[in-house]
Amino acid sequence: MKKTILLILMFGILRLYAQSQTGSIEGKVLDQSSEKPLLGVTVVVLGTTLGSITNENGEFKINNVPIGGHQVRASLLGYKTITKSDVIVNSARPVTIDFTLRENPIVLQGVVVNSDYFQKDPHETNSITNFSYEEIRRAPGGFEDVVRALSILPGVAQADAGRNDLIVRGGAPSENLYIIDGVMVPNINHFGSQGATGGPLSYVNLDFVKETSFSTGGFSVLFGDKLSSVLNIDLREGRKDKFGGKLTISATQFGLNAEGPLDENSSFIFSLRRSYLDFIFKAAGFGFVPEYYDAFVKTNYKLNNSNSLSYIFIGAFDNVKFFNDTDEKRYKNSRALGSDQIQYFTALNYKNLFNNGFINFSLSRNFTDFDTQQNDSLLNPVFINKSREQENILSGDLVYKISRNNEINIGAFGKLIKFNTDLKIPGFITSFGEELKLSTVVDKTNFLKIGGYVNYSGFVYTRLRYNAGVRFDYYDFIEKKNYFSPRFSFSYQLNELTSLNFSTGIYYQSPSYIWIVANEQNKNLNALRADHYVLGIDHRLRDDLQIKLEGFYKVYKNYPASTFRPYLVLANTGAGFAGADDNFASFGLEPLVSAGKGDVRGAELFIQKKSADTPLYGIFSLTYSKSFYTALDGIRRVGAYDQNVILNLSGGYIFNEEWEASVKFRFASGKPYTPFNYDGTQSVINYNSKRVASTHSLDLRLDKHWYFKGWTLITYIDIQNIYNNKNTSFIRWNARERKVDETSSIGVLPSIGISAEI
């Protein structure tokens, strides 16, 4: 009894101590178009008397802010008022938030100007969602992964719940573009899939992410060389007051962060992380062990009020160790594609602000070394791939604000690619009966990509905002080299709460490098093409609650199709760990022609509630879609990732500054597969003719924040698939037992996380 009373008193004292703690909020406010610092912006913490006014550099700082979650509002006459929710003040370091305010067009008579929790990019009319750091961090079942958090959005399917293979509006996993601080990055996942953009988990450290924006279609000419989506990741700067750090143990890894000032005009952030899955896999007796490391560095230098430099390095080092000491392990390992990788990207960015706009220059490099091999149960190699992809990129972007409501964007880039590979398949019989045999050695092939764009945006009669642009791309390594992509969008303000949006355009994507070099004939391919048509309406139910309804139609042309397997379009490949289970289809090893075509159509409902006066937040998304593809045999078949109905419901409640609970439910109708015959073969006539069962799961998460003088402790428990539903990931043939296996995702998966920040 005495121990219980003492424990209650201790927790009571800690709570009272936490309530007495304060922190600070700092940041800057910029014009959304020109990025010019705004002077005289009023920044206030709602529900308090605390606030600040920005100086000539657009900077503000608010001290003595009580710890916990807050809403912060920025307002300036002539600009749209913006409110940011989920600003979590702690006792470890100042919280940094930046605002970009958009000038209002001529104010309409009778229109009430409200604060906006849902800020729009003026160039992206439809199908775009922004997430803050905190919204990603607390997502149940998200592993604090910047890519996995996107799975709750409309139009996004998952080929496998354990991977980051984004299937966006019926597209392939190779069709997604990643941008980090304005720099194009081929893949941001550990154990990344060659020729695609997926992997098991992201290597971007969420602690350094300021916010993300994700577009699922109809995006502007500012983005190119991908057909389906754009994930834009903005990184924050290091703290400028003093040095600090963070230690973290999460569901899959442990790591160390450090940050601080280099001098009065510069700062840095740094992290080093290592997985501990190898310890878990060894203890569980698995026949293989995945292991990874990643490193992150960013520095910022303010040269003067108009010029700045930044440098970024992110590297990932992955390997898989196999233990083949028993027949059982050798058989199980024969079904896995081993992948050792080294990948990094590095960039030097320069920005110059001038009176009515700014210009960016970036010099960057992407490097990936693939060492991939699969053996049979006798340890004879079935597939060997040693490839190296290198990209050196120079790019520039200009934004010029012509008038209050009109601006022009101009950009250009050049990309020099070096590729070499040693690719061998001694002899492999696919499950459809074809024999794959290949030996290709390519030493230091050079490719060139050049591109540019012009985009004009403005208002017509104050209610109609439009974007019109054209993009040019040149690929010197395929037969047709020049491609023009016109795109157009508009948003019509029906009233102060409702807008009608439309976007359309032509999108091109160059074939993956591995597809080009695997077979000499594949240099005759053309760029892949998709035509987008998106119509939507969004309505603001409250300042913190909005609803969107969108319909989309996407037409594919010139998709690589196999002459060797006339039922195969490469749009149906790229997800999962590839290898023998998918007959090595994703590597594009055989002769290909640009004859595949397809179409996707669907409708989406999206409702989002921000945490505001009511400490309740949530997302509801519902997608209905159908996708079809046609290969050389002329038969129109459903796409391999066609899931007709996807429903997500996610939300949480903030009890106080210390406790928060959240939940996520997901339902998805079954994806197609090709059934096996009695002897383990598959028939072309049955290609994608069956579907696995629908999947559904419920994830729960509980967060606890502990605040102490000079440091903060965050703990959480996350339980995935809490009612242990056996969700079938894919169907495979068991050659030993001569039967079909249904491979299911992991059942109940609890995990904990602990992080201490000083």
C-alpha positions in Angstrom: 0.0 0.0 0.0 2.8 2.4 0.9 4.6 1.6 -2.3 1.4 2.3 -4.3 1.0 5.7 -2.6 4.6 6.6 -3.1 4.4 5.7 -6.8 1.3 7.9 -7.2 3.0 10.8 -5.5 6.1 10.4 -7.7 4.0 10.5 -10.9 2.1 13.5 -9.5 5.3 15.4 -8.8 6.7 14.6 -12.2 3.5 15.8 -13.8 3.5 19.1 -11.8 7.2 19.6 -12.7 6.4 18.9 -16.4 3.6 21.5 -16.3 6.0 24.1 -15.1 8.3 23.6 -18.0 8.4 25.9 -21.0 10.0 26.0 -24.4 10.3 28.3 -27.4 9.0 28.5 -31.0 11.0 30.2 -33.7 11.0 30.3 -37.5 10.5 32.6 -40.4 7.7 33.8 -42.7 8.1 34.0 -46.4 6.1 35.1 -49.5 4.9 31.8 -51.0 5.8 32.7 -54.5 9.0 34.8 -54.3 10.3 33.4 -50.9 11.0 37.0 -49.9 11.1 37.4 -46.1 8.0 39.2 -44.9 8.3 42.0 -42.3 5.6 42.8 -39.8 3.8 39.4 -39.8 1.9 38.8 -36.5 2.7 35.3 -35.2 0.6 34.2 -32.2 0.2 31.0 -30.1 -3.6 30.5 -30.0 -5.1 30.1 -26.6 -2.4 32.2 -25.0 -1.2 35.8 -24.9 2.1 34.9 -26.5 3.2 36.2 -29.8 5.8 37.9 -31.9 6.3 40.2 -35.0 8.7 39.2 -37.7 11.8 41.3 -38.4 13.2 42.4 -41.7 14.6 38.9 -42.3 11.1 37.4 -41.7 12.3 35.8 -38.5 10.3 35.5 -35.2 10.8 33.9 -31.8 8.3 33.2 -29.1 9.7 32.4 -25.6 8.1 30.9 -22.5 5.6 28.7 -24.4 4.1 26.0 -22.2 5.2 22.5 -23.2 2.8 20.4 -25.3 0.8 20.8 -28.5 -0.2 24.2 -29.8 -1.6 26.0 -32.8 0.4 28.9 -34.2 -1.1 31.5 -36.5 0.6 33.9 -38.9 -1.3 36.9 -40.4 -0.4 39.9 -42.5 -2.7 42.4 -44.2 -3.1 41.4 -47.9 -2.1 37.8 -47.3 -4.0 34.7 -46.5 -3.9 33.8 -42.8 -2.3 30.5 -42.1 -2.5 28.3 -38.9 -0.3 25.4 -38.2 -1.5 22.7 -35.9 0.5 20.0 -34.0 3.3 22.4 -33.0 4.8 20.3 -30.2 6.8 22.4 -27.8 9.3 20.5 -25.6 12.0 21.3 -23.0 14.9 20.0 -25.1 15.2 22.5 -28.0 13.4 25.3 -29.7 10.7 24.2 -32.1 11.2 25.6 -35.6 8.2 26.2 -37.9 8.2 28.2 -41.1 5.2 29.9 -42.8 4.8 30.7 -46.5 2.0 33.2 -47.0 0.1 33.6 -50.3 -1.1 37.1 -51.4 -4.9 37.3 -51.6 -6.3 38.2 -54.9 -8.7 41.2 -54.9 -11.0 40.5 -51.9 -14.5 39.6 -52.9 -17.4 41.6 -51.4 -19.0 39.6 -48.6 -16.3 36.9 -48.4 -15.1 36.3 -44.9 -11.3 35.7 -44.7 -10.7 32.7 -42.4 -7.5 31.1 -41.2 -6.3 28.2 -43.4 -5.1 24.9 -41.9 -4.9 23.3 -45.4 -2.4 25.3 -47.4 -2.3 24.7 -51.1 0.7 24.8 -53.4 -0.4 27.3 -56.1 1.2 25.1 -58.8 -0.6 21.9 -57.8 -4.4 22.1 -58.2 -5.5 18.5 -57.5 -4.5 15.4 -55.7 -2.0 16.8 -53.2 -1.7 16.3 -49.5 0.8 17.9 -47.0 2.0 16.1 -43.9 4.0 17.7 -41.0 6.7 15.9 -39.1 4.4 15.3 -36.2 1.6 13.8 -38.4 4.1 11.3 -39.8 5.8 10.5 -36.5 2.6 9.5 -34.6 1.0 7.5 -37.4 0.1 4.0 -36.1 1.9 1.2 -37.9 4.0 3.7 -39.8 7.4 2.9 -38.2 8.0 6.7 -38.3 8.7 6.1 -42.0 8.2 9.1 -44.4 7.1 6.8 -47.2 4.9 4.3 -45.3 2.8 7.1 -43.8 1.5 7.8 -47.3 -0.4 4.5 -47.4 -3.5 6.1 -45.8 -4.0 8.5 -48.6 -6.6 8.0 -51.4 -5.3 6.3 -54.5 -2.4 4.6 -52.8 -2.3 0.8 -52.7 0.3 -1.5 -51.1 1.5 -4.5 -52.9 2.7 -5.9 -49.6 2.0 -4.4 -46.2 5.7 -5.0 -45.2 7.1 -2.8 -48.0 7.2 0.7 -49.4 6.2 -0.2 -52.9 3.8 2.7 -53.7 1.1 1.7 -56.2 -0.5 5.1 -57.1 -3.7 5.1 -59.0 -3.0 1.8 -60.7 0.6 2.6 -61.7 3.7 0.6 -61.3 6.2 1.0 -58.4 8.7 2.4 -60.9 6.5 5.5 -61.6 7.1 7.5 -58.4 9.4 10.6 -58.1 11.3 11.4 -54.9 12.5 15.0 -54.3 14.6 16.0 -51.3 15.2 19.7 -50.8 14.6 20.2 -54.5 16.9 17.4 -55.6 15.8 14.3 -57.6 16.6 11.0 -55.9 16.0 7.6 -57.6 15.0 5.7 -54.5 14.9 6.5 -50.8 14.5 3.0 -49.4 16.9 0.4 -47.9 17.3 -2.7 -50.1 15.8 -0.7 -53.0 14.4 -2.5 -56.0 16.5 -1.9 -59.1 14.5 -0.3 -61.9 11.7 0.7 -59.4 11.3 3.0 -56.4 10.3 0.7 -53.6 11.9 -1.2 -50.7 11.2 -2.4 -47.2 11.7 1.0 -45.4 12.9 4.5 -46.0 16.5 5.6 -45.1 15.4 9.3 -44.6 15.6 10.2 -40.9 12.2 11.5 -40.0 13.7 13.7 -37.2 15.1 16.0 -39.9 12.0 16.3 -42.0 10.2 19.6 -41.8 7.2 18.6 -43.9 6.2 16.6 -47.0 3.8 17.0 -49.9 2.5 14.1 -52.0 0.8 14.4 -55.3 -1.0 11.4 -56.8 -1.7 12.9 -60.3 -2.1 15.9 -62.5 1.1 17.5 -61.2 2.7 20.5 -62.9 5.6 20.7 -65.4 7.9 21.4 -62.5 8.2 17.6 -62.1 9.0 15.1 -64.8 10.4 11.7 -65.9 7.8 9.9 -63.8 4.2 8.9 -64.6 2.2 8.6 -61.3 3.3 10.6 -58.3 5.7 13.1 -56.6 6.8 12.9 -53.0 8.5 16.2 -52.1 10.4 16.2 -48.8 11.6 19.4 -47.2 14.3 19.1 -44.6 14.8 21.4 -41.6 17.9 23.2 -40.6 20.0 22.5 -37.5 19.4 24.4 -34.3 21.3 27.7 -34.0 21.3 28.4 -30.3 23.5 25.5 -29.0 24.5 21.9 -29.6 22.0 19.2 -29.0 21.4 15.5 -29.7 19.0 12.6 -29.6 19.2 8.9 -28.9 16.6 6.6 -30.3 15.6 3.0 -30.2 12.7 2.3 -32.5 10.9 -0.8 -34.0 13.7 -1.7 -36.4 16.8 0.4 -35.5 18.7 2.5 -33.0 20.5 5.7 -33.8 22.2 8.9 -32.7 21.4 12.5 -33.9 23.5 15.6 -33.4 22.9 19.2 -34.4 24.0 22.7 -33.6 25.6 25.9 -34.9 28.9 26.0 -36.8 29.1 29.8 -36.4 26.5 32.6 -36.2 25.5 32.1 -39.8 25.6 28.3 -40.2 24.3 25.1 -38.7 24.5 21.3 -39.1 22.4 18.2 -38.5 23.9 14.7 -38.4 22.6 11.1 -37.7 23.9 7.6 -37.8 21.6 4.6 -37.5 21.9 0.8 -37.5 19.3 -1.9 -37.7 18.9 -4.5 -35.1 16.8 -6.9 -37.2 19.9 -9.2 -37.4 19.8 -9.8 -33.7 16.0 -10.6 -33.8 16.4 -12.9 -36.9 19.3 -14.8 -35.4 17.4 -15.3 -32.2 14.4 -16.6 -34.1 16.5 -19.1 -36.1 15.9 -17.6 -39.5 18.1 -18.8 -42.4 19.0 -15.2 -43.4 19.7 -11.9 -41.7 19.1 -8.4 -43.2 21.4 -5.7 -41.9 21.6 -2.0 -42.7 23.1 1.3 -41.7 22.4 4.8 -42.8 24.1 8.2 -42.4 22.8 11.7 -42.8 24.5 15.1 -42.9 23.1 18.5 -43.8 24.7 21.9 -43.3 23.3 25.4 -44.0 25.3 28.6 -44.6 23.7 32.0 -44.8 26.1 34.1 -46.8 24.0 37.2 -46.5 20.4 38.2 -46.5 20.0 37.3 -50.2 22.4 34.3 -50.7 22.6 30.9 -49.0 24.2 27.5 -49.4 23.3 24.1 -48.2 25.0 20.7 -48.4 23.3 17.3 -48.0 24.6 13.7 -47.8 22.5 10.7 -47.2 24.0 7.2 -47.5 22.6 3.7 -47.0 24.5 0.4 -46.6 22.5 -2.8 -46.9 23.4 -6.5 -46.9 21.8 -9.9 -46.4 23.6 -12.8 -44.8 22.5 -16.3 -45.5 23.0 -19.3 -43.2 22.9 -22.5 -45.3 23.9 -25.1 -42.7 20.8 -27.2 -43.1 18.8 -28.6 -46.0 15.7 -26.7 -44.7 17.5 -23.4 -44.6 19.0 -23.9 -48.1 15.6 -24.6 -49.5 14.0 -21.5 -47.8 16.9 -19.3 -48.9 16.6 -20.5 -52.5 13.3 -18.6 -52.5 14.9 -15.3 -51.5 16.8 -12.9 -53.7 19.9 -11.8 -51.8 20.7 -8.1 -52.2 23.7 -6.2 -51.0 23.6 -2.5 -51.8 25.5 0.7 -51.3 23.6 3.9 -52.2 24.0 7.5 -51.5 23.0 10.9 -52.7 24.8 14.2 -52.2 23.9 17.7 -53.2 25.2 21.3 -53.0 22.5 23.9 -53.3 22.8 27.6 -53.9 19.9 30.1 -53.6 19.7 33.8 -54.5 16.8 35.9 -53.5 16.1 39.0 -55.6 13.4 41.6 -55.5 10.6 39.7 -57.1 11.7 36.1 -57.0 14.6 33.7 -56.5 16.9 31.3 -58.3 18.2 28.0 -57.2 21.2 26.1 -58.6 22.0 22.5 -57.5 24.9 20.2 -58.2 24.1 16.6 -57.1 25.1 13.0 -57.4 23.2 9.7 -57.0 25.1 6.5 -56.7 23.8 2.9 -56.2 25.9 -0.3 -56.3 23.7 -3.5 -56.6 25.1 -6.9 -55.8 22.2 -9.3 -56.2 22.2 -13.1 -56.4 19.8 -16.0 -56.0 20.8 -19.6 -55.7 18.9 -22.9 -55.9 18.7 -25.3 -52.9 22.0 -26.9 -54.0 23.7 -23.4 -53.9 24.0 -23.2 -57.6 23.5 -19.7 -58.9 20.3 -19.0 -60.7 20.7 -15.3 -61.1 23.7 -12.9 -60.7 23.5 -9.2 -61.1 26.3 -6.8 -60.3 25.3 -3.3 -61.4 26.4 0.2 -60.7 24.2 3.3 -61.5 25.7 6.8 -61.2 23.9 10.1 -61.9 25.6 13.5 -61.9 23.1 16.3 -62.1 23.2 20.1 -62.6 19.9 21.9 -62.3 18.6 25.4 -62.0 15.1 26.9 -61.2 13.9 30.4 -61.5 10.7 31.9 -59.9 9.7 35.4 -61.0 6.7 37.1 -59.5 5.4 39.3 -62.4 2.6 40.9 -60.3 0.6 40.4 -57.2 -1.2 37.3 -58.6 0.9 36.2 -61.6 4.3 34.3 -61.7 6.4 32.4 -64.0 8.6 29.4 -63.3 11.5 28.4 -65.5 13.8 25.4 -64.9 16.4 23.2 -66.7 18.6 20.3 -65.8 21.3 18.1 -67.3 21.9 14.6 -66.0 25.0 12.5 -67.0 24.5 8.8 -66.2 27.1 6.1 -66.0 26.0 2.5 -65.9 27.8 -0.8 -65.9 26.5 -4.3 -65.2 27.5 -8.0 -65.1 24.3 -9.9 -65.5 24.0 -13.7 -65.7 21.2 -16.2 -65.8 22.8 -19.6 -66.5 19.4 -21.1 -67.4 16.1 -20.6 -65.6 12.7 -22.1 -66.5 9.8 -19.8 -65.6 6.6 -21.1 -64.1 5.0 -20.5 -67.5 7.5 -22.8 -69.2 9.8 -20.2 -70.9 13.6 -20.6 -70.6 15.5 -17.5 -69.6 19.2 -17.6 -70.4 21.4 -14.5 -70.4 25.0 -13.3 -70.1 25.4 -9.6 -70.5 28.5 -7.5 -69.6 28.2 -3.8 -70.0 31.2 -1.7 -69.0 30.7 2.0 -68.3 27.9 3.0 -70.7 27.2 6.7 -70.7 23.6 8.1 -70.9 22.4 11.7 -71.1 19.2 13.3 -69.9 18.4 16.9 -70.5 15.2 18.7 -69.7 13.5 22.0 -69.0 10.1 23.6 -68.3 8.2 26.8 -68.4 5.1 27.4 -66.2 2.8 30.4 -65.9 0.3 30.8 -63.2 -2.2 33.5 -62.4 -5.8 34.6 -61.7 -8.7 35.4 -64.0 -11.5 37.5 -62.4 -10.2 36.8 -58.9 -12.1 33.4 -58.6 -10.2 31.4 -61.2 -6.5 30.4 -60.6 -4.8 28.6 -63.5 -1.5 26.9 -64.3 -0.3 26.4 -67.9 3.1 25.0 -68.8 5.1 22.8 -71.1 8.0 20.5 -70.4 10.8 19.2 -72.6 12.8 16.0 -72.0 15.6 14.5 -74.0 16.8 10.9 -73.5 19.8 10.1 -75.7 19.8 6.3 -74.9 16.5 5.4 -76.7 15.3 5.5 -80.3 13.0 8.5 -80.0 14.8 11.1 -78.0 12.7 14.3 -77.8 9.5 14.7 -75.8 7.2 17.6 -75.1 4.6 17.5 -72.3 1.9 20.2 -72.2 0.0 20.5 -68.9 -2.9 22.6 -67.7 -4.9 23.0 -64.5 -7.3 25.4 -62.9 -9.1 25.9 -59.6 -12.4 27.8 -59.6 -13.6 29.3 -56.2 -17.3 28.6 -56.2 -17.6 30.4 -52.8 -15.4 31.0 -49.8 -15.6 27.4 -48.7 -15.8 25.4 -52.0 -13.6 25.1 -55.1 -13.8 23.1 -58.3 -10.5 21.8 -59.6 -9.3 20.3 -62.9 -6.0 19.2 -64.2 -4.8 17.4 -67.3 -1.5 16.8 -69.0 0.9 14.4 -70.8 3.6 12.7 -68.8 6.7 10.9 -70.0 9.2 8.6 -68.3 12.4 7.1 -69.6 12.8 3.3 -69.4 14.8 2.1 -66.4 18.5 1.7 -67.1 18.5 -2.0 -66.4 15.8 -2.5 -69.0 17.9 -0.7 -71.6 21.2 -2.6 -71.1 19.8 -6.2 -70.4 19.1 -6.7 -74.1 20.5 -4.9 -77.1 17.1 -4.6 -78.8 15.7 -2.6 -75.9 17.6 0.6 -77.0 14.8 0.9 -79.6 12.3 1.6 -76.9 10.4 4.9 -76.6 9.6 6.8 -73.4 6.6 5.5 -71.5 3.6 7.8 -71.6 0.6 8.5 -69.4 -2.2 11.1 -70.1 -3.9 12.4 -66.9 -7.4 13.7 -66.4 -8.4 14.7 -62.9 -11.6 16.5 -61.8 -12.4 17.3 -58.2 -14.2 19.4 -55.7 -13.1 20.3 -52.2 -15.2 21.9 -49.5 -14.2 23.3 -46.1 -16.7 22.1 -43.4 -14.8 24.0 -40.7 -11.4 25.8 -40.6 -9.9 22.5 -39.5 -12.0 20.0 -41.4 -12.2 19.5 -45.2 -13.7 17.1 -47.6 -12.4 16.3 -51.2 -14.0 14.2 -53.9 -12.0 13.5 -57.1 -12.5 11.4 -60.2 -9.5 10.4 -62.3 -8.7 8.8 -65.7 -5.2 7.8 -66.7 -4.3 6.4 -70.2 -1.0 4.5 -70.7 0.9 4.3 -74.0 4.3 3.0 -75.1 4.7 0.7 -72.1 7.5 -1.9 -72.5 6.0 -5.2 -73.4 7.9 -8.5 -73.8 8.3 -10.2 -77.1 9.5 -13.3 -75.3 6.4 -13.4 -73.0 3.6 -11.9 -75.0 1.3 -11.6 -72.0 3.7 -9.5 -70.0 3.7 -5.7 -69.7 6.3 -4.3 -67.3 3.6 -2.2 -65.6 2.7 -5.4 -63.8 6.2 -5.8 -62.2 8.5 -4.0 -59.8 6.9 -4.7 -56.4 8.2 -7.1 -53.7 11.7 -8.5 -53.6 11.5 -9.8 -57.2 13.6 -12.8 -58.1 12.5 -16.3 -59.1 9.0 -15.9 -57.6 8.1 -13.4 -60.3 10.2 -15.1 -62.9 12.7 -12.1 -62.9 10.1 -10.1 -64.8 10.9 -6.7 -63.2 14.5 -6.6 -64.6 13.3 -6.4 -68.2 15.8 -9.0 -69.3 14.2 -10.1 -72.5 13.6 -8.2 -75.8 11.0 -5.4 -75.2 9.0 -3.2 -77.5 7.0 -0.1 -76.7 3.6 -1.7 -77.5 2.0 -2.1 -74.1 -1.0 0.0 -73.2 -3.4 0.5 -70.3 -6.0 2.6 -68.6 -7.0 3.3 -65.0 -10.1 5.0 -63.8 -11.5 5.7 -60.4 -13.0 8.0 -57.8 -11.7 9.0 -54.3 -13.2 10.5 -51.2 -10.9 12.1 -48.7 -11.9 13.7 -45.3 -9.2 15.2 -43.0 -9.6 16.8 -39.6 -6.7 18.7 -38.1 -6.0 18.9 -34.4 -7.3 22.4 -33.4 -9.6 23.6 -30.7 -10.8 20.0 -30.3 -7.7 17.8 -29.7 -9.0 15.2 -32.1 -7.5 14.5 -35.5 -8.2 12.0 -38.2 -8.2 10.9 -41.9 -10.8 9.0 -43.8 -10.1 7.9 -47.4 -12.0 5.7 -49.8 -10.8 4.7 -53.3 -12.7 2.8 -56.0 -10.7 2.1 -59.1 -10.1 -0.3 -61.9 -6.9 -0.8 -64.0 -6.3 -2.8 -67.2 -3.3 -3.5 -69.3 -2.8 -5.0 -72.8 0.4 -6.8 -73.9 1.5 -8.1 -77.3 -1.1 -10.9 -77.3 -3.8 -8.2 -77.5 -5.8 -9.4 -74.4 -7.0 -6.8 -72.0 -6.3 -8.0 -68.5 -6.6 -6.5 -65.0 -3.4 -5.0 -63.7 -1.3 -7.0 -61.3 -1.9 -4.4 -58.5 -5.6 -3.8 -59.2 -7.4 -3.4 -55.8 -10.8 -2.1 -56.5 -11.7 -0.8 -53.1 -9.3 0.6 -50.5 -10.6 2.2 -47.3 -8.5 3.9 -44.6 -9.6 5.3 -41.3 -7.0 6.8 -39.0 -7.2 9.2 -36.1 -6.1 10.1 -32.6 -6.9 12.0 -29.5 -4.5 14.2 -27.5 -5.5 13.8 -23.8 -2.9 16.4 -22.5 0.7 17.5 -23.1 1.9 14.0 -22.1 -0.5 11.4 -23.4 -1.8 10.6 -26.9 -3.6 7.6 -28.4 -4.1 6.8 -32.1 -5.6 4.1 -34.2 -5.6 3.1 -37.9 -7.9 0.7 -39.8 -7.3 -0.4 -43.3 -9.3 -2.5 -45.8 -8.3 -3.5 -49.3 -10.0 -5.8 -51.7 -7.8 -8.7 -53.0 -5.2 -8.2 -55.7 -5.0 -10.5 -58.8 -2.7 -13.5 -59.1 -2.2 -16.3 -61.6 -3.3 -19.7 -60.2 -0.9 -22.7 -60.2 -1.6 -26.0 -62.0 -1.2 -29.3 -60.2 2.5 -29.6 -61.2 3.5 -26.1 -60.1 3.3 -24.5 -63.6 1.1 -21.6 -64.5 -0.9 -21.1 -67.7 -1.0 -17.9 -69.7 -4.8 -18.3 -70.2 -5.2 -17.9 -66.4 -2.9 -14.9 -66.1 -4.2 -12.6 -63.3 -7.5 -14.4 -63.4 -7.9 -15.0 -59.6 -7.7 -12.8 -56.6 -6.4 -13.3 -53.1 -8.8 -12.6 -50.2 -9.5 -9.0 -49.1 -7.2 -7.8 -46.4 -7.9 -5.7 -43.3 -6.1 -4.8 -40.1 -6.3 -2.6 -37.1 -3.2 -0.8 -35.6 -3.0 1.0 -32.3 -0.5 3.3 -30.8 0.0 5.0 -27.4 2.5 7.9 -27.0 3.9 9.3 -23.7 6.0 12.5 -23.5 8.2 13.1 -20.5 9.5 16.6 -20.0 12.5 17.5 -17.8 14.7 20.5 -17.5 16.9 20.6 -20.7 15.7 17.3 -22.1 12.6 15.4 -23.3 11.9 11.7 -23.3 9.3 10.2 -25.8 8.1 6.6 -25.4 5.5 4.7 -27.4 4.0 1.3 -27.9 2.7 0.4 -31.4 0.7 -2.8 -32.1 0.0 -3.7 -35.7 -2.8 -6.0 -36.8 -4.0 -6.2 -33.2 -6.8 -8.8 -33.9 -4.3 -11.1 -35.8 -6.0 -11.2 -39.2 -4.1 -13.5 -41.6 -3.7 -11.2 -44.6 -2.5 -13.0 -47.7 0.4 -11.2 -49.4 0.9 -13.5 -52.4 0.5 -17.0 -53.6 3.6 -19.2 -54.3 4.4 -22.8 -55.2 6.0 -25.1 -52.6 8.2 -27.4 -54.7 9.1 -29.6 -51.7 5.6 -30.3 -50.6 4.2 -29.9 -54.1 1.4 -27.6 -53.0 0.3 -24.0 -53.1 1.4 -21.8 -50.2 -0.5 -18.6 -49.2 2.2 -16.3 -47.8 0.7 -14.1 -45.1 1.9 -10.9 -43.6 3.1 -11.0 -40.0 0.3 -11.4 -37.5 0.2 -9.3 -34.3 3.3 -7.2 -34.3 4.0 -5.1 -31.2 6.9 -2.7 -31.1 8.2 0.0 -28.7 10.2 3.1 -29.2 12.2 5.3 -26.9 13.9 8.6 -27.7 15.7 11.0 -25.5 16.5 14.5 -26.8 18.8 17.0 -25.1 
